[in-house]
């Protein structure tokens, strides 16, 4: 045995352990990918255009993944068998090292036509790689398959509800009137729906915007001036109600932000941003006052979309900031409860608990407060109290 054998054997053992751990993770990820709803929809097809091309590449990547997983697990099983055999001499060690660290995996074997061989040329040429190289290739293949499935799933999740909403609105307007504008919207929406079903990656989102514009126009054409004025007046009044809610939500979010300012790290505080929608609503009010009702509907719809998003953002900011205070207060309460428990058992001044209590108290009272550190400190104190209590009770 050469002096390099022990070092190489250690490397091979470490690599085999790494490969076994990787195989377990790969198996879980492949199952998750196999169960992915978008992947199943893509497999069912039929697909066209950009999606068909992308999924063809992804399917090839999936095949490569499963083939690679089979080769990897076969190598791991074989290598582990060799490593565990009772007789493990120099020849076995060398074979084992070559198997785990060398180019021991045959990816493909190609027959060389006789006309292309030299006298000393081989009849078959094999493409090989090491287990580590196989893992790298599988990682790239996984990224390809996941990216296509994820992208298509996101497109369907976003566009299918919007398409359904447009179809429902079109059907409603069809029940009220007939117009060339609706006919054009119907054709555009039908083409878009067909494309979305087979080529989500190739869909043009602007088509739906154009359909909505046509529906807005058809709606405006259908409605008489008086009906339009009445409808938009109600919608404008509703918008002012929403504006009041926005003001209340902004005050609530500002109060929540102020309550955590200085108490937590700036990076953990959700800042309140976003546009001021009051000037836009005032502009719509001016159009209404001037009697330009036909111009109001698209502007009011856009304002309502922004207002809805703004309300959601303010509520989220308030909840997340308030949640930090709640989390800290809950940790303080839990810490005090366990301090009381320790005191009731005569453990408050125990050498193990005193530094842990000091650390927990510091993380809960310092500013800015690091919630992760506080959770860890309180959990450490809690575990120590539980352990000491259990030990003391065990001595009784």
Secondary structure, 3 states (H helix, E strand, C coil): CCCHHHHHHHHHHHHHHHHHHHHHHHHHHHHHHHHCHHHHHHHHCCCCHHHHHHHHHHHHHHHHHHHHHHHHHHHHHHHHHHHHCCCCCHHHHHHHHHHHHCCCEEEEEEECCHHHCCCCCCCEEEEEECHHHHHHHHHHHHHHHHHHHHHHHHHHHHHHHHHHHHHHHHHHHHHHCCCHHHHHHHHHHHHHHHHHHHCHHHCCCHHHHHHHHHHHHHHHHHCCHHHHHHHHHHHHHHHHHHHHHHHHHHHHHHHHHHHHECCECHHHCCCCCCCCCHHHHHHHHHHHHCCCHHHHHHHHHHHHHHHHHHHHHHHHHHHHHHHHHHHHHHHHHHHHHHHHHHHHCCCCCCHHHHHHHHHHHHHHHCCCECHHHHHHHHHHHHHHHHHHHHHHHHHC
